[in-house]
Amino acid sequence: MISVPGFLLVSGAYWLSRADIDPDFYPRIARWCLAGFGVMACLLVVYHLQPGESVSTRAPPILTALASVAGLAVGINDGRARTRTYEVETRNRQLERYREYTDDVLNAIRDVFYVLETDGTLHRWNDSLCEVTGYEDSEITSMHALEFFGENDHDPIAEAIEEGFETGSVQVEAELLTKDGASIPYEFAASTLTDPDGETVLAGIGRDVTERMDRERELTKRAHQQQVVADLGQTALETDDLDELMLETARRVTDTLDTDYCKVLELDEGSGELLLRQGVGWEEGLVGEATEPAVAEASQAAYTLANDRPIVVEDFETETRFTGPELLTSHDVRSGISTVIGPFDQPWGILGTHDTDSREFTEEDITFVQSISNVLAEAIERHHYQLELEESNERLEQFAHAASHDLQEPLRMVSSYVQLIDTRYGDELDDEGREFLEFAADGADRMRAMIDGLLEYSRVESQGEPFEGIDLDDVASDVRRDLEPRITDTDAEVRIEDLPRVEGDESQLRQVFQNLVKNAIEYSGDGRPRVHVSAEKNGTEWAVSVRDEGVGIDPSEQERIFDVFHRLDPHDDQPGSGIGLALCERIVERHGGEIWVESEPGEGATFSFTLPTTQDHE
């Protein structure tokens, strides 16, 4: 009875280290054993002190041994219970630390983190949501996700939440509404997760995309500005009306920069004033009448003309470099950009755009105004060149007309007297005299041809027909039919490939083909003339070529052959006035193209010229 409890105590002590009891509780188990032993000992002492029959001397060791075993059992159970409690508490503390750590990580994220229930309520969020929206945690607890957005975004957000739970992920952009009513552009991306309770939730991140949208708007704005510059450049090429171009420029500038006024000032160097040539926003009657001083000290106009870069004013009230003219002050102008039109040393005028609000202008805005100014400058220069060219053509035509009339009369007289001499005294002349008479008649005929050619050359611009769609196959066929006698006489081979439709003057283009094909036949040398006419598409224009296998042209002569009265061959026995190729060049230039020749002596020549296509070309 004693050895068995002792064995149990020793065995229990031995196996205690292998039990699932924390070692920290071993002393407590030992105390339970001692407590059992002590309680039993106390009971025996009390029993012994009672009057009556005493306890056998064998009973105390047995009872105390059994009580110690009972204390061991109680201690083991207590140790296990306390171990379980300790483990739970330890796990809870770890979970709490993990939760705090997770919260710290989520709160460290600058983006908004959120977890949504299926009904749209917020299950969890980070501090960024409070910082961005201005709501307290206690307020967010009772809020629905839709309350963070304006009414216009409620339906898209609700649909996005539903889509997220259905598909497992979603992405949407919307304006996040703060507590004070401000809106911030945000992009939200979320995916579904399963929470510890087994419920499906939607967890995601919301990111402020203000900077990205600002960049996108800036890129869109810059692209729009570049498109406006390109459009105005195209308009400048297509119109001859400078005032209409300036007015359209003013409209586009104010629309693009969202300003109230735009002005195009023309400089009159004689009077030292700038005339409001065109503009938008100004009071009625000022355009074409109002002026600004260009040389006044401390004036904006003088300051602009004195600088080779755009002048920017953010607020005239704080401007110290110059004063605003009456045109601006009377219209309550506060800010603007102005720049010189034309070269700095020879300005044509000033382009300016202004606003009644104080505002900042970006570098892109400044570059845009400068680019528009360059478009105007090029258009003005081209217009002046065109006027000078028209004046030159007019003077050339006047000269040619006068020359034709002034020279025709004495030329007719020379021809008449040569014919009269031949008629009256031809029989009395010897062979040398008749040869001299033929030279005189031939010279008069060539002079008449040169005068007619010069007159035709001068009238290319003034008497040309309006451009229209022309089928070059028909033009080439007409030329071939006109040259058929010469083709037959020379046994020439003229091969014409399919030619395109172009935009041009049919009569003048017929002259070009006739001159080039005729020259190709005449300068074929001793062999059989072979002429090949073809065309090749090159972007928005056609390159037409006339190739022969004739005598060719020396490289030193290839640039001069298009000069007036410069003959393809200096030999006197070749026909022609020397104006045909010059006439071809002028006609091609009128059509916006160019003409050139590629040749080697003895290897033939290829004359090529370009013509614009039509909208309905094949």
C-alpha positions as CSV (number, residue, x, y, z in Angstrom):
1,M,0.0,0.0,0.0
2,I,3.0,2.3,0.5
3,S,5.2,1.1,-2.4
4,V,2.4,1.4,-5.0
5,P,1.8,5.2,-4.3
6,G,5.5,5.7,-4.1
7,F,5.9,4.0,-7.4
8,L,3.2,6.3,-8.8
9,L,4.8,9.4,-7.4
10,V,8.2,8.4,-8.9
11,S,6.7,7.4,-12.3
12,G,4.6,10.6,-12.4
13,A,7.7,12.7,-11.6
14,Y,9.6,10.8,-14.4
15,W,6.9,11.2,-17.0
16,L,6.1,14.8,-16.1
17,S,8.7,16.2,-18.4
18,R,7.1,14.5,-21.3
19,A,3.6,15.7,-20.5
20,D,2.1,18.8,-22.3
21,I,2.6,20.9,-19.2
22,D,4.7,24.0,-19.2
23,P,7.8,23.5,-16.9
24,D,6.9,26.8,-15.2
25,F,4.1,24.8,-13.5
26,Y,6.2,21.9,-12.2
27,P,6.7,23.6,-8.8
28,R,2.9,24.0,-8.5
29,I,2.4,20.3,-9.1
30,A,4.9,19.6,-6.4
31,R,3.1,21.9,-4.1
32,W,-0.1,20.0,-4.8
33,C,1.6,16.8,-3.8
34,L,2.9,18.4,-0.6
35,A,-0.5,19.8,0.0
36,G,-2.1,16.4,-0.3
37,F,0.5,15.0,2.1
38,G,0.0,17.9,4.6
39,V,-3.8,17.7,4.5
40,M,-3.7,14.0,5.2
41,A,-1.1,14.5,8.0
42,C,-3.3,17.1,9.6
43,L,-6.3,14.9,9.4
44,L,-4.4,12.1,11.1
45,V,-3.2,14.3,13.9
46,V,-6.7,15.6,14.5
47,Y,-8.0,12.0,14.5
48,H,-5.3,10.9,16.8
49,L,-6.1,13.7,19.3
50,Q,-9.7,12.6,19.4
51,P,-10.6,10.4,22.4
52,G,-11.4,6.8,21.5
53,E,-9.6,4.2,19.5
54,S,-6.3,5.3,18.0
55,V,-5.1,4.9,14.4
56,S,-2.9,2.0,13.6
57,T,0.8,2.8,13.2
58,R,0.6,1.5,9.6
59,A,-2.2,3.8,8.5
60,P,-0.4,7.1,8.5
61,P,2.2,6.1,5.9
62,I,-0.3,4.6,3.7
63,L,-2.8,7.4,3.9
64,T,-0.2,10.1,3.4
65,A,1.2,8.2,0.4
66,L,-2.2,8.0,-1.1
67,A,-2.9,11.6,-0.4
68,S,0.4,12.6,-2.1
69,V,-0.7,10.6,-5.2
70,A,-4.0,12.4,-5.1
71,G,-2.2,15.7,-4.8
72,L,-0.1,14.7,-7.8
73,A,-3.1,14.0,-9.9
74,V,-4.8,17.3,-8.9
75,G,-1.5,19.1,-9.6
76,I,-1.2,17.5,-13.1
77,N,-4.7,18.5,-13.9
78,D,-4.1,22.0,-12.6
79,G,-0.8,22.3,-14.5
80,R,-2.5,21.2,-17.7
81,A,-5.3,23.7,-17.2
82,R,-2.9,26.5,-16.5
83,T,-0.8,25.5,-19.4
84,R,-3.8,25.7,-21.8
85,T,-4.7,29.1,-20.3
86,Y,-1.1,30.3,-20.7
87,E,-1.0,29.1,-24.3
88,V,-4.3,30.8,-25.1
89,E,-3.1,34.1,-23.5
90,T,0.2,33.8,-25.3
91,R,-1.5,33.2,-28.6
92,N,-3.9,36.1,-27.9
93,R,-0.9,38.4,-27.1
94,Q,0.8,37.3,-30.4
95,L,-2.4,37.9,-32.4
96,E,-2.7,41.3,-30.8
97,R,0.9,42.1,-31.7
98,Y,0.4,40.8,-35.2
99,R,-2.8,42.9,-35.5
100,E,-0.9,46.0,-34.2
101,Y,1.9,45.2,-36.6
102,T,-0.6,44.8,-39.5
103,D,-2.3,48.1,-38.5
104,D,1.1,49.8,-38.4
105,V,1.9,48.5,-41.9
106,L,-1.5,49.5,-43.3
107,N,-1.4,52.9,-41.6
108,A,2.1,53.5,-43.1
109,I,0.6,53.2,-46.6
110,R,-0.1,56.6,-48.0
111,D,-2.9,55.1,-50.2
112,V,-6.3,54.4,-48.7
113,F,-6.8,50.7,-47.6
114,Y,-10.3,49.4,-47.1
115,V,-12.2,46.1,-46.6
116,L,-15.9,46.1,-47.6
117,E,-18.7,43.8,-46.6
118,T,-21.1,42.5,-49.3
119,D,-23.6,45.2,-48.2
120,G,-21.1,48.0,-48.8
121,T,-20.2,48.7,-45.2
122,L,-16.6,49.2,-44.2
123,H,-15.2,46.3,-42.2
124,R,-11.7,47.7,-41.9
125,W,-9.7,50.8,-43.1
126,N,-6.4,52.5,-42.4
127,D,-5.6,56.0,-41.1
128,S,-5.1,57.3,-44.6
129,L,-8.9,57.2,-45.1
130,C,-9.4,59.4,-42.1
131,E,-6.6,61.8,-43.1
132,V,-7.9,62.1,-46.7
133,T,-11.6,62.4,-46.0
134,G,-11.5,64.2,-42.6
135,Y,-13.8,61.7,-40.9
136,E,-13.1,60.1,-37.5
137,D,-12.9,56.4,-37.0
138,S,-16.1,56.5,-35.0
139,E,-17.9,58.2,-37.9
140,I,-16.6,55.8,-40.5
141,T,-17.8,52.8,-38.5
142,S,-21.4,53.7,-39.3
143,M,-20.9,54.9,-42.9
144,H,-21.6,53.1,-46.2
145,A,-19.1,53.1,-49.0
146,L,-21.3,55.3,-51.2
147,E,-21.3,58.1,-48.6
148,F,-17.7,58.8,-49.7
149,F,-18.8,59.8,-53.2
150,G,-21.0,62.3,-54.9
151,E,-24.5,61.3,-56.1
152,N,-23.4,61.1,-59.7
153,D,-20.9,58.4,-58.7
154,H,-23.2,56.3,-56.6
155,D,-24.4,54.1,-59.4
156,P,-21.0,53.4,-60.9
157,I,-19.5,52.7,-57.4
158,A,-22.4,50.3,-56.5
159,E,-22.0,48.5,-59.8
160,A,-18.2,48.3,-59.2
161,I,-18.7,46.7,-55.7
162,E,-21.2,44.2,-57.1
163,E,-18.8,43.4,-60.0
164,G,-15.9,42.9,-57.5
165,F,-17.8,40.3,-55.5
166,E,-19.0,38.6,-58.7
167,T,-15.7,38.4,-60.6
168,G,-13.2,38.5,-57.8
169,S,-11.6,41.8,-58.8
170,V,-12.5,45.3,-59.9
171,Q,-11.0,48.6,-60.8
172,V,-12.8,52.0,-61.0
173,E,-12.0,55.7,-61.0
174,A,-14.2,58.2,-59.1
175,E,-14.1,61.5,-57.2
176,L,-13.6,60.8,-53.5
177,L,-15.7,63.2,-51.4
178,T,-14.2,64.7,-48.2
179,K,-16.0,65.7,-45.1
180,D,-15.8,69.4,-46.1
181,G,-17.2,68.8,-49.6
182,A,-13.9,68.8,-51.6
183,S,-13.5,66.1,-54.3
184,I,-10.3,64.3,-55.1
185,P,-9.8,62.0,-58.1
186,Y,-9.0,58.5,-57.0
187,E,-8.4,55.1,-58.6
188,F,-9.7,52.1,-56.7
189,A,-8.6,48.5,-57.2
190,A,-9.9,45.6,-55.1
191,S,-10.0,41.8,-54.9
192,T,-12.1,39.4,-52.9
193,L,-10.8,37.6,-49.8
194,T,-12.1,35.3,-47.1
195,D,-12.0,36.7,-43.6
196,P,-11.4,34.5,-40.5
197,D,-15.1,34.0,-40.1
198,G,-15.3,32.5,-43.6
199,E,-17.1,35.4,-45.1
200,T,-16.2,36.9,-48.5
201,V,-15.0,40.5,-48.3
202,L,-13.6,43.0,-50.9
203,A,-10.2,44.4,-49.9
204,G,-8.5,47.0,-51.9
205,I,-6.4,50.1,-52.3
206,G,-7.5,53.7,-53.3
207,R,-4.8,55.9,-54.9
208,D,-4.9,59.6,-55.4
209,V,-4.4,60.2,-59.2
210,T,-4.5,64.0,-59.1
211,E,-0.9,64.2,-60.4
212,R,-1.5,61.6,-63.1
213,M,-4.6,63.4,-64.3
214,D,-2.8,66.7,-64.2
215,R,-0.1,65.2,-66.4
216,E,-2.6,63.8,-68.7
217,R,-4.5,67.1,-68.9
218,E,-1.2,68.8,-69.6
219,L,-0.3,66.4,-72.3
220,T,-3.7,66.7,-73.8
221,K,-3.4,70.5,-73.6
222,R,0.0,70.4,-75.2
223,A,-1.2,68.1,-78.0
224,H,-4.1,70.4,-78.6
225,Q,-1.8,73.4,-78.8
226,Q,0.4,71.6,-81.3
227,Q,-2.7,70.7,-83.4
228,V,-3.8,74.3,-83.4
229,V,-0.4,75.4,-84.6
230,A,-0.5,72.8,-87.4
231,D,-4.1,73.7,-88.4
232,L,-3.2,77.4,-88.6
233,G,0.0,76.5,-90.5
234,Q,-2.2,74.6,-93.0
235,T,-4.7,77.5,-93.2
236,A,-1.8,79.9,-93.8
237,L,-0.8,77.8,-96.8
238,E,-4.3,77.6,-98.2
239,T,-5.5,81.2,-97.8
240,D,-4.3,84.5,-99.4
241,D,-6.4,86.6,-97.1
242,L,-4.1,87.8,-94.3
243,D,-6.8,89.4,-92.3
244,E,-8.9,86.3,-92.3
245,L,-5.9,84.3,-91.1
246,M,-5.1,86.8,-88.4
247,L,-8.8,86.8,-87.2
248,E,-8.8,83.0,-87.1
249,T,-5.5,83.0,-85.3
250,A,-6.9,85.3,-82.6
251,R,-10.0,83.1,-82.2
252,R,-7.9,79.9,-81.8
253,V,-5.5,81.5,-79.4
254,T,-8.2,82.7,-77.0
255,D,-10.0,79.4,-77.2
256,T,-6.9,77.4,-76.6
257,L,-5.5,79.5,-73.7
258,D,-8.9,80.4,-72.3
259,T,-8.1,84.1,-72.4
260,D,-10.5,87.1,-72.9
261,Y,-8.6,89.0,-75.6
262,C,-6.2,88.5,-78.5
263,K,-4.6,91.1,-80.7
264,V,-2.5,91.3,-83.8
265,L,-0.7,94.7,-83.9
266,E,0.9,95.9,-87.2
267,L,3.9,98.2,-86.8
268,D,4.0,101.4,-88.8
269,E,7.7,102.4,-88.7
270,G,6.9,105.8,-90.2
271,S,4.5,106.9,-87.5
272,G,6.0,104.7,-84.7
273,E,2.5,103.3,-83.9
274,L,1.0,99.9,-83.7
275,L,-2.4,99.4,-85.4
276,L,-4.8,96.9,-84.0
277,R,-5.0,95.0,-87.3
278,Q,-7.1,92.1,-86.0
279,G,-8.3,90.7,-82.7
280,V,-11.1,89.3,-80.6
281,G,-12.8,90.4,-77.4
282,W,-12.2,94.2,-78.0
283,E,-15.0,96.7,-78.0
284,E,-16.7,97.1,-81.4
285,G,-15.0,99.6,-83.7
286,L,-11.5,99.3,-82.2
287,V,-10.2,96.6,-84.7
288,G,-8.7,98.5,-87.6
289,E,-8.8,101.8,-85.7
290,A,-7.1,101.6,-82.3
291,T,-3.4,102.2,-82.0
292,E,-0.6,101.8,-79.4
293,P,2.6,103.8,-79.3
294,A,5.5,101.6,-80.3
295,V,8.3,103.9,-79.1
296,A,7.0,105.4,-75.8
297,E,9.2,104.9,-72.9
298,A,8.2,102.3,-70.4
299,S,5.4,101.0,-72.6
300,Q,4.6,97.3,-73.0
301,A,4.8,97.5,-76.8
302,A,8.2,99.1,-76.7
303,Y,9.4,96.6,-74.2
304,T,8.1,93.7,-76.3
305,L,9.7,95.0,-79.5
306,A,13.0,95.4,-77.7
307,N,13.1,91.8,-76.6
308,D,13.7,88.6,-78.7
309,R,11.5,86.5,-76.5
310,P,7.9,86.5,-75.4
311,I,7.0,88.9,-72.6
312,V,4.7,87.4,-69.8
313,V,2.7,89.5,-67.4
314,E,1.0,87.7,-64.5
315,D,-0.5,90.8,-62.9
316,F,-0.4,94.4,-64.3
317,E,-1.0,95.8,-60.9
318,T,2.3,94.5,-59.6
319,E,4.2,94.9,-62.9
320,T,7.3,97.1,-62.6
321,R,9.0,96.7,-66.0
322,F,6.5,98.8,-68.0
323,T,3.0,100.2,-68.0
324,G,0.0,98.9,-69.8
325,P,-1.4,100.9,-72.8
326,E,-4.9,102.4,-72.7
327,L,-6.1,99.5,-74.9
328,L,-5.4,97.1,-72.1
329,T,-6.2,99.2,-69.1
330,S,-9.6,100.2,-70.5
331,H,-10.5,96.6,-70.8
332,D,-9.4,95.7,-67.2
333,V,-6.6,93.5,-68.5
334,R,-4.6,91.9,-65.7
335,S,-2.3,89.4,-67.4
336,G,-1.1,88.2,-70.8
337,I,1.6,87.1,-73.2
338,S,3.0,89.3,-76.0
339,T,5.7,88.5,-78.6
340,V,7.1,90.0,-81.8
341,I,5.9,88.9,-85.2
342,G,8.7,88.5,-87.6
343,P,12.5,88.8,-87.1
344,F,13.7,90.6,-84.1
345,D,15.7,93.2,-86.1
346,Q,12.8,93.8,-88.6
347,P,9.6,93.1,-86.7
348,W,6.3,93.2,-88.6
349,G,4.2,93.7,-85.4
350,I,3.1,92.1,-82.1
351,L,0.9,89.1,-81.2
352,G,-0.6,89.3,-77.8
353,T,-3.2,87.5,-75.7
354,H,-4.6,88.8,-72.4
355,D,-7.0,88.0,-69.6
356,T,-8.9,90.0,-67.0
357,D,-7.8,87.7,-64.2
358,S,-4.3,87.5,-62.7
359,R,-2.9,84.1,-63.8
360,E,0.2,82.2,-64.4
361,F,1.2,80.9,-67.9
362,T,3.2,77.7,-68.4
363,E,6.2,77.3,-70.6
364,E,4.0,75.4,-73.0
365,D,1.6,78.4,-73.2
366,I,4.5,80.7,-74.0
367,T,5.9,78.3,-76.6
368,F,2.4,78.0,-78.1
369,V,2.1,81.8,-78.5
370,Q,5.6,82.0,-80.0
371,S,4.8,79.2,-82.5
372,I,1.6,81.0,-83.6
373,S,3.6,84.2,-84.0
374,N,6.1,82.2,-86.3
375,V,3.1,80.9,-88.4
376,L,1.9,84.5,-88.9
377,A,5.4,85.7,-89.7
378,E,5.9,83.1,-92.3
379,A,2.4,83.8,-93.8
380,I,3.1,87.5,-93.9
381,E,6.5,87.0,-95.5
382,R,5.0,84.6,-98.1
383,H,2.2,87.1,-98.7
384,H,4.7,89.9,-99.3
385,Y,6.7,87.6,-101.6
386,Q,3.6,86.7,-103.5
387,L,2.7,90.4,-103.9
388,E,6.3,91.1,-105.1
389,L,6.0,88.1,-107.5
390,E,2.7,89.3,-108.8
391,E,4.1,92.8,-109.3
392,S,7.1,91.3,-111.0
393,N,4.9,89.1,-113.2
394,E,2.8,92.1,-114.0
395,R,5.8,94.1,-114.9
396,L,7.2,91.2,-117.0
397,E,3.9,90.9,-118.8
398,Q,3.8,94.6,-119.4
399,F,7.3,94.5,-120.7
400,A,6.6,91.5,-122.9
401,H,3.4,93.1,-124.2
402,A,5.2,96.3,-124.9
403,A,8.1,94.5,-126.4
404,S,5.9,92.3,-128.6
405,H,4.1,95.4,-130.0
406,D,7.2,97.6,-130.2
407,L,9.3,94.9,-131.9
408,Q,6.6,93.3,-134.1
409,E,6.3,96.5,-136.2
410,P,9.9,96.8,-137.2
411,L,10.1,93.1,-137.5
412,R,7.2,93.1,-139.9
413,M,8.9,95.8,-141.8
414,V,12.1,93.8,-142.0
415,S,10.2,90.7,-143.2
416,S,8.2,92.8,-145.7
417,Y,11.4,94.4,-147.2
418,V,13.1,91.0,-147.3
419,Q,10.2,89.6,-149.2
420,L,10.1,92.7,-151.5
421,I,13.8,92.3,-152.3
422,D,13.3,88.6,-153.0
423,T,10.3,89.4,-155.3
424,R,11.9,92.3,-157.2
425,Y,15.6,91.5,-157.3
426,G,15.7,87.8,-156.5
427,D,16.5,86.8,-160.1
428,E,19.4,89.4,-160.2
429,L,21.1,88.0,-157.0
430,D,23.9,85.5,-157.2
431,D,24.0,82.4,-155.0
432,E,25.7,84.3,-152.1
433,G,23.2,87.1,-152.2
434,R,20.3,84.7,-152.1
435,E,21.9,82.9,-149.2
436,F,22.2,86.3,-147.4
437,L,18.6,86.9,-148.1
438,E,17.6,83.5,-146.6
439,F,19.6,84.3,-143.5
440,A,17.7,87.6,-143.1
441,A,14.3,85.9,-143.5
442,D,15.2,83.1,-141.2
443,G,16.5,85.5,-138.5
444,A,13.2,87.5,-138.8
445,D,11.2,84.3,-138.3
446,R,13.3,83.3,-135.3
447,M,12.9,86.7,-133.8
448,R,9.2,86.5,-134.2
449,A,9.1,83.1,-132.5
450,M,11.2,84.4,-129.6
451,I,8.9,87.4,-129.1
452,D,5.8,85.1,-129.2
453,G,7.5,82.7,-126.7
454,L,8.5,85.6,-124.4
455,L,4.9,86.8,-124.4
456,E,3.6,83.3,-123.7
457,Y,6.2,82.9,-120.9
458,S,5.0,86.2,-119.2
459,R,1.4,85.1,-119.3
460,V,1.7,81.8,-117.5
461,E,0.3,83.2,-114.2
462,S,-2.0,85.9,-115.5
463,Q,-3.8,84.0,-118.3
464,G,-3.7,80.5,-116.8
465,E,-6.9,78.5,-116.3
466,P,-8.2,77.5,-112.8
467,F,-7.0,74.2,-111.6
468,E,-9.2,71.1,-111.9
469,G,-8.9,67.4,-112.0
470,I,-7.2,66.3,-115.2
471,D,-6.5,62.9,-116.7
472,L,-2.9,63.0,-118.0
473,D,-3.7,60.0,-120.2
474,D,-6.0,62.2,-122.3
475,V,-3.4,65.1,-122.3
476,A,-0.6,62.7,-123.5
477,S,-2.9,61.3,-126.2
478,D,-3.7,64.8,-127.5
479,V,0.0,65.6,-127.6
480,R,0.8,62.4,-129.4
481,R,-1.9,63.1,-131.9
482,D,-0.5,66.7,-132.5
483,L,3.0,65.4,-133.0
484,E,1.9,62.5,-135.2
485,P,3.4,64.0,-138.4
486,R,6.8,64.5,-136.8
487,I,6.6,61.0,-135.2
488,T,5.9,59.5,-138.6
489,D,8.7,61.5,-140.4
490,T,11.3,60.4,-137.9
491,D,9.9,56.9,-137.4
492,A,9.9,57.7,-133.6
493,E,8.8,55.1,-131.0
494,V,6.8,56.9,-128.4
495,R,5.6,54.7,-125.5
496,I,3.2,56.1,-122.9
497,E,2.4,54.2,-119.7
498,D,-0.8,54.7,-117.7
499,L,-0.7,58.2,-116.3
500,P,-2.6,59.5,-113.3
501,R,-5.2,62.1,-112.6
502,V,-3.7,65.4,-111.2
503,E,-4.8,68.8,-110.3
504,G,-3.8,71.5,-112.8
505,D,-4.3,73.6,-115.9
506,E,-5.0,71.3,-118.8
507,S,-3.8,73.7,-121.5
508,Q,-0.6,74.5,-119.8
509,L,0.2,70.8,-119.0
510,R,-0.3,70.0,-122.6
511,Q,2.4,72.5,-123.4
512,V,4.7,70.8,-121.0
513,F,4.2,67.4,-122.5
514,Q,4.5,68.7,-126.0
515,N,7.7,70.6,-125.4
516,L,9.3,67.6,-123.6
517,V,8.2,64.9,-126.1
518,K,9.1,67.2,-129.1
519,N,12.6,67.8,-127.6
520,A,13.1,64.1,-127.0
521,I,12.4,63.4,-130.6
522,E,14.5,66.2,-132.0
523,Y,17.5,65.5,-129.9
524,S,17.6,61.8,-130.5
525,G,20.8,61.9,-132.5
526,D,21.4,59.6,-135.5
527,G,19.5,56.7,-134.1
528,R,15.8,56.0,-134.2
529,P,14.0,58.3,-131.6
530,R,12.7,56.3,-128.6
531,V,10.6,58.2,-126.0
532,H,9.2,56.7,-122.8
533,V,6.6,58.6,-120.7
534,S,5.8,57.3,-117.2
535,A,4.6,58.4,-113.8
536,E,5.4,57.3,-110.2
537,K,3.5,58.1,-107.0
538,N,5.5,60.0,-104.4
539,G,3.4,60.7,-101.3
540,T,0.9,63.4,-102.1
541,E,2.2,64.1,-105.6
542,W,3.1,62.4,-108.9
543,A,6.5,62.4,-110.5
544,V,6.1,62.3,-114.3
545,S,9.1,61.5,-116.4
546,V,9.9,61.8,-120.2
547,R,13.0,59.7,-121.1
548,D,14.8,59.4,-124.4
549,E,17.9,57.7,-125.7
550,G,19.3,60.7,-127.5
551,V,22.4,62.8,-127.4
552,G,22.1,63.6,-123.7
553,I,23.1,66.8,-121.9
554,D,26.5,67.7,-120.4
555,P,26.2,68.0,-116.5
556,S,27.5,71.6,-116.7
557,E,24.5,72.6,-118.8
558,Q,21.8,70.8,-116.9
559,E,21.0,73.7,-114.6
560,R,21.2,76.4,-117.4
561,I,18.9,74.6,-119.9
562,F,15.8,76.0,-118.0
563,D,17.0,79.6,-118.5
564,V,15.1,81.8,-120.9
565,F,16.5,81.7,-124.5
566,H,19.1,79.0,-123.5
567,R,18.9,76.3,-126.2
568,L,19.3,72.6,-125.6
569,D,21.9,72.6,-128.4
570,P,23.9,75.7,-129.5
571,H,24.0,74.5,-133.1
572,D,22.2,76.7,-135.5
573,D,20.7,73.9,-137.4
574,Q,18.4,72.9,-134.5
575,P,15.0,74.5,-134.4
576,G,13.4,76.3,-131.5
577,S,13.5,79.6,-129.7
578,G,15.2,78.5,-126.5
579,I,12.2,79.3,-124.4
580,G,10.4,75.9,-124.3
581,L,12.1,74.5,-121.2
582,A,11.9,77.8,-119.4
583,L,8.2,77.8,-120.1
584,C,7.9,74.2,-118.8
585,E,9.6,75.2,-115.6
586,R,7.3,78.2,-115.0
587,I,4.2,76.1,-115.7
588,V,5.3,73.4,-113.3
589,E,6.2,76.0,-110.6
590,R,2.7,77.4,-111.0
591,H,1.4,73.9,-110.2
592,G,3.4,73.8,-107.0
593,G,6.0,71.3,-108.4
594,E,9.5,71.3,-109.7
595,I,11.2,70.1,-112.8
596,W,14.7,68.6,-113.3
597,V,16.8,66.6,-115.7
598,E,19.1,63.6,-115.3
599,S,21.4,62.9,-118.1
600,E,24.9,61.9,-119.4
601,P,26.3,62.9,-122.8
602,G,25.5,60.2,-125.3
603,E,23.3,58.3,-122.8
604,G,20.0,60.1,-123.3
605,A,18.1,62.3,-120.9
606,T,15.2,62.0,-118.5
607,F,13.1,65.1,-117.7
608,S,11.0,64.7,-114.6
609,F,8.4,67.0,-113.0
610,T,6.0,66.8,-110.0
611,L,2.3,67.5,-109.9
612,P,-0.2,67.4,-107.0
613,T,-2.7,64.5,-106.9
614,T,-6.5,65.0,-106.9
615,Q,-8.9,63.8,-104.2
616,D,-10.4,61.2,-106.5
617,H,-7.1,59.9,-108.0
618,E,-6.9,56.2,-108.7
